[in-house]
Amino acid sequence: MNFKGNLIATGNTANLYLWNNKIVKVFKENLPPTESLYEAKKQEFAYSCGLNVPKVLEVKKINGIQAIIMEYINGETLGHRLLKNQIEAEQYINVLVNIQKRIHEVKVESEEIERMDIKVSRKIESAPSLNQRQKKALFSRLNSLKYEPRLCHGDLHPFNLIMNEDVVSIIDWVDASAGDIRADVCRTYLLLSQHSIELAELYLHLYCCNINISKSEILQWLPIIAGAMLDENVSSSEENKRLMNIVIQICDG
């Protein structure tokens, strides 16, 4: 394949290129060889549910490196719009909430997509900052929570929503799972709070008002999600410390 795409974004696991009016996601070479198929399957499932998701066109190797070729969605991320116009923060956060509600309406059978409890357990077990006692406490809390499995994005934040006029497209489905919508909301809350507590609290308030659920129901997932996030490439030592403090308050308190 003669590939000379224009690099448009770089992430922890892949680089994104614009090529022939398509997006080419080229994965880092240290990842498992099934990573592209794993992510593409989740994205295809979300697309099949009628959500506004870029269509997967092909999964292949480019110069020996695994890649996904997908539909190009022209537009601007909700995150960039929010940064440019914070006066309209409530309007943009409402867009995020409404999209997330639409995702959560999808009921999922466990065999259709990865189970959230399995994915979260794997991340907690692999988190290098957690000791065995903390892991045991998190597993105990995780196993005590009951829920109807719904489609959860797993990493929904303003920069994973692309706006083109009135259409909002949802990208980056690698962390999707069949799980508890409260956990998905808790994850978004934690991601937003990395940058702005005020924005995170606004988001949580708007979501709770929209679906008539209490803040405490969502925040019961807080130490579990924080523990799982410690397995990720945390952006700073301060953020790592913040996540550990959330776990410690529950496990060591």
C-alpha positions as CSV (number, residue, x, y, z in Angstrom):
1,M,0.0,0.0,0.0
2,N,1.4,3.4,-1.0
3,F,0.7,5.3,2.1
4,K,1.6,9.0,2.5
5,G,-0.9,10.3,5.0
6,N,-0.8,13.6,6.8
7,L,-0.3,13.2,10.6
8,I,-3.2,14.9,12.4
9,A,-3.0,13.4,15.9
10,T,-0.7,11.4,18.1
11,G,-1.9,9.3,21.1
12,N,-0.5,6.7,23.6
13,T,-1.4,3.8,21.4
14,A,-1.7,5.1,17.8
15,N,-1.1,7.9,15.3
16,L,-4.0,9.3,13.2
17,Y,-3.4,10.2,9.6
18,L,-5.7,11.8,7.0
19,W,-5.3,10.0,3.7
20,N,-7.5,10.1,0.6
21,N,-10.3,11.6,2.7
22,K,-10.1,8.8,5.1
23,I,-8.7,8.4,8.6
24,V,-5.9,5.9,9.1
25,K,-5.2,4.8,12.6
26,V,-1.7,3.3,12.8
27,F,-1.0,1.5,16.0
28,K,2.2,1.6,18.0
29,E,4.4,-1.5,17.4
30,N,4.6,-2.6,21.0
31,L,0.9,-3.4,21.2
32,P,-0.6,-6.9,20.9
33,P,-1.1,-8.0,17.2
34,T,-4.9,-8.2,17.7
35,E,-5.3,-4.6,19.0
36,S,-6.6,-3.2,15.7
37,L,-9.2,-6.0,15.3
38,Y,-10.2,-5.6,19.0
39,E,-10.9,-1.9,18.6
40,A,-12.5,-2.2,15.2
41,K,-15.0,-4.8,16.5
42,K,-16.2,-2.4,19.2
43,Q,-16.5,0.5,16.8
44,E,-18.4,-1.7,14.3
45,F,-20.8,-2.7,17.1
46,A,-21.5,0.9,18.1
47,Y,-22.1,1.7,14.4
48,S,-24.5,-1.2,14.1
49,C,-26.5,0.2,17.0
50,G,-27.4,3.3,15.0
51,L,-25.0,5.7,16.8
52,N,-23.1,8.4,14.9
53,V,-19.8,6.6,14.7
54,P,-17.2,6.7,11.9
55,K,-17.6,3.6,9.7
56,V,-14.8,1.1,9.8
57,L,-13.7,0.6,6.1
58,E,-10.8,-1.9,6.5
59,V,-8.4,-3.4,9.1
60,K,-5.0,-4.2,7.6
61,K,-1.3,-3.9,7.9
62,I,0.5,-0.8,6.5
63,N,4.2,-1.4,6.1
64,G,3.9,-4.3,8.5
65,I,2.1,-2.3,11.2
66,Q,-1.5,-2.9,12.1
67,A,-4.0,-0.2,11.2
68,I,-7.7,0.7,10.9
69,I,-9.0,2.6,7.9
70,M,-12.2,4.5,8.7
71,E,-14.5,7.2,7.5
72,Y,-13.3,10.7,7.9
73,I,-15.6,12.9,9.9
74,N,-15.1,16.6,9.1
75,G,-15.7,19.0,12.0
76,E,-14.4,20.3,15.3
77,T,-14.2,18.5,18.6
78,L,-16.5,19.6,21.4
79,G,-13.4,20.0,23.5
80,H,-11.9,22.6,21.2
81,R,-15.2,24.5,21.0
82,L,-15.4,24.5,24.8
83,L,-11.9,25.8,25.1
84,K,-12.7,28.7,22.7
85,N,-16.0,29.6,24.3
86,Q,-16.3,28.7,28.0
87,I,-19.2,31.0,28.4
88,E,-21.3,28.4,26.6
89,A,-19.9,25.6,28.9
90,E,-23.3,24.5,30.1
91,Q,-24.6,24.2,26.5
92,Y,-21.6,22.1,25.4
93,I,-21.8,19.8,28.5
94,N,-25.5,19.3,27.8
95,V,-24.4,18.0,24.4
96,L,-22.0,15.6,26.1
97,V,-24.8,14.4,28.5
98,N,-27.3,13.9,25.7
99,I,-24.9,11.8,23.6
100,Q,-23.9,9.7,26.6
101,K,-27.6,9.1,27.4
102,R,-28.1,7.9,23.8
103,I,-25.2,5.5,24.2
104,H,-26.6,4.2,27.5
105,E,-29.9,3.4,25.9
106,V,-28.4,0.5,24.1
107,K,-28.9,-2.8,25.9
108,V,-26.1,-5.2,25.4
109,E,-25.7,-9.0,25.7
110,S,-22.4,-10.0,27.3
111,E,-21.3,-12.0,24.2
112,E,-21.7,-8.9,21.9
113,I,-18.9,-6.9,23.5
114,E,-16.5,-7.1,26.4
115,R,-17.9,-7.1,29.9
116,M,-17.1,-4.1,32.0
117,D,-16.3,-6.0,35.2
118,I,-13.8,-8.2,33.4
119,K,-12.1,-5.1,31.8
120,V,-12.0,-3.2,35.0
121,S,-10.7,-6.2,37.0
122,R,-7.9,-6.6,34.5
123,K,-6.9,-3.0,34.9
124,I,-7.0,-3.0,38.7
125,E,-4.9,-6.2,38.8
126,S,-2.3,-4.7,36.5
127,A,-2.1,-1.3,38.3
128,P,1.5,-1.1,39.6
129,S,0.6,1.5,42.4
130,L,-1.9,-0.7,44.1
131,N,-1.0,-3.3,46.8
132,Q,-2.8,-6.6,47.2
133,R,-5.0,-5.3,50.1
134,Q,-6.2,-2.4,48.0
135,K,-6.9,-4.6,45.0
136,K,-8.9,-7.0,47.2
137,A,-11.0,-4.1,48.6
138,L,-11.7,-2.8,45.1
139,F,-12.6,-6.3,43.8
140,S,-15.0,-6.7,46.7
141,R,-16.7,-3.4,46.0
142,L,-16.9,-4.2,42.2
143,N,-18.4,-7.6,42.8
144,S,-21.1,-6.1,45.1
145,L,-22.5,-3.7,42.5
146,K,-25.4,-5.0,40.4
147,Y,-26.5,-3.5,37.1
148,E,-28.2,-4.1,33.8
149,P,-25.5,-4.2,31.1
150,R,-25.7,-1.3,28.8
151,L,-23.4,0.1,26.2
152,C,-20.7,2.2,27.8
153,H,-18.1,4.2,25.9
154,G,-15.5,3.9,28.6
155,D,-13.6,7.1,27.7
156,L,-16.2,9.7,26.8
157,H,-15.0,13.3,27.1
158,P,-15.4,16.5,24.9
159,F,-12.4,15.7,22.7
160,N,-14.0,12.4,21.6
161,L,-17.0,14.1,20.2
162,I,-16.7,15.7,16.7
163,M,-19.3,18.4,15.9
164,N,-20.4,19.2,12.3
165,E,-23.3,21.6,12.4
166,D,-26.0,19.7,14.3
167,V,-24.4,16.2,14.0
168,V,-22.2,14.9,16.7
169,S,-20.0,11.9,16.0
170,I,-18.4,9.7,18.7
171,I,-14.9,8.5,18.2
172,D,-12.3,6.3,20.1
173,W,-14.3,3.1,21.1
174,V,-11.4,1.0,22.3
175,D,-12.6,1.1,26.0
176,A,-16.2,0.3,25.2
177,S,-17.9,-2.4,27.3
178,A,-21.2,-3.9,28.4
179,G,-21.5,-2.4,31.9
180,D,-23.0,-0.1,34.4
181,I,-23.9,3.4,33.1
182,R,-23.0,4.8,36.5
183,A,-19.4,3.6,36.0
184,D,-19.3,5.3,32.6
185,V,-20.5,8.5,34.0
186,C,-18.0,8.3,36.9
187,R,-15.2,7.8,34.4
188,T,-16.2,10.9,32.5
189,Y,-16.5,12.8,35.8
190,L,-12.9,11.8,36.7
191,L,-11.6,12.8,33.3
192,L,-13.2,16.2,33.4
193,S,-12.0,16.8,37.0
194,Q,-8.4,16.4,35.8
195,H,-8.8,19.8,34.2
196,S,-11.7,21.5,36.0
197,I,-13.6,20.5,39.1
198,E,-16.2,23.1,38.3
199,L,-16.8,21.6,34.8
200,A,-16.9,18.0,36.3
201,E,-19.5,19.0,38.9
202,L,-21.6,20.8,36.3
203,Y,-21.5,17.6,34.1
204,L,-22.5,15.4,37.0
205,H,-25.3,17.7,38.0
206,L,-26.7,17.8,34.5
207,Y,-26.5,14.1,34.0
208,C,-28.1,13.3,37.3
209,C,-31.0,15.8,36.6
210,N,-31.5,14.3,33.1
211,I,-31.9,10.7,34.2
212,N,-33.1,11.1,37.7
213,I,-30.2,9.4,39.4
214,S,-28.4,10.5,42.5
215,K,-24.8,11.7,42.7
216,S,-24.0,9.2,45.4
217,E,-25.1,6.3,43.1
218,I,-22.5,7.3,40.5
219,L,-19.7,8.2,43.0
220,Q,-19.9,4.7,44.6
221,W,-17.8,3.7,41.5
222,L,-15.2,6.4,42.2
223,P,-12.5,4.3,43.9
224,I,-13.0,1.4,41.4
225,I,-12.6,3.7,38.3
226,A,-9.7,5.5,40.0
227,G,-7.9,2.2,40.7
228,A,-8.5,1.1,37.1
229,M,-7.1,4.4,35.7
230,L,-3.9,3.8,37.6
231,D,-3.1,1.1,35.0
232,E,-3.1,3.7,32.3
233,N,-0.4,6.0,31.2
234,V,-1.3,8.7,33.8
235,S,-0.3,12.1,32.5
236,S,1.5,13.3,35.6
237,S,2.7,12.3,39.0
238,E,0.1,14.7,40.5
239,E,-2.7,12.9,38.7
240,N,-1.3,9.6,39.9
241,K,-1.3,10.9,43.4
242,R,-4.9,12.2,43.1
243,L,-6.2,8.8,41.9
244,M,-4.3,7.0,44.7
245,N,-5.8,9.3,47.3
246,I,-9.3,8.4,46.1
247,V,-8.5,4.7,46.4
248,I,-6.8,5.1,49.8
249,Q,-9.8,7.0,51.3
250,I,-12.0,3.9,50.7
251,C,-9.5,1.1,51.1
252,D,-7.3,2.4,53.9
253,G,-9.8,4.7,55.6
